[in-house]
Amino acid sequence: MRRNFPLRKGDVIKVMRGSFKKKEGKVTAVNLKKKAIMIEHIQRTKKDGSKVSVWIDPSKVMIKELALEDKERISAVQKNASQTQ
């Protein structure tokens, strides 16, 4: 099994560290410049009462399910499975 995999929009992940520990959700945005991801339903309440999404470091999450909509991504998973057998 592969230890790590590049995150993409649509992947289902679980937060392992921080104040949002044990929360699960889909990745809604990936910012390569900030090296951070945004997850649906993980929001912080501001002083004025509005909610804002939180950027999370990808090293603090675990991938639960990959979005296999891309042929290249499917082949990478299959290639990895064949190497471990």
Secondary structure by P-SEA (a helix, b strand, c coil): cccbbbbcccbbbbbccccccccccccccccccccccccccccccccccbbbbbbbccccccccccccccaaaaaaaaaaaaaac
